[in-house]
Amino acid sequence: QFNLVESGGGSVESGGSLRLSCAVPGYPYDTYSMAWFRQAENKEREGVASIESDGSITYADSVKGRFTISEDSAKNIMFLQLNALTPEDTGMYYCGLAVSPLVDPLKADYMDYWGTGIPVTVLS
């Protein structure tokens, strides 16, 4: 059982930046895969970025060049740097953890554990 705790969300003007964190105490980051997802109002949860156990990184097309996923294995924390934000990036952001190898690193169905989510609001 893993406990995922997100932090760092908030409101920002269009074009601004935020940094999200996902802490998983006691979790060996180089063993499993983790990812960030987001869900806008009345929309399905979508994958944003993932980092797999072998270090492979995948981004959704909509965030390539703007978002950066990283991790600090020593501190058991995963980050998502969000730059050049637009109102379309508004939503609840969730971190997920998968204990099995990922077939699709940005598909929510493959995550086994979830954080409770953190809001990101981008003002136009």
Disulfide bonds with the S-S distance in Angstrom:
Cys22-Cys95 2.11
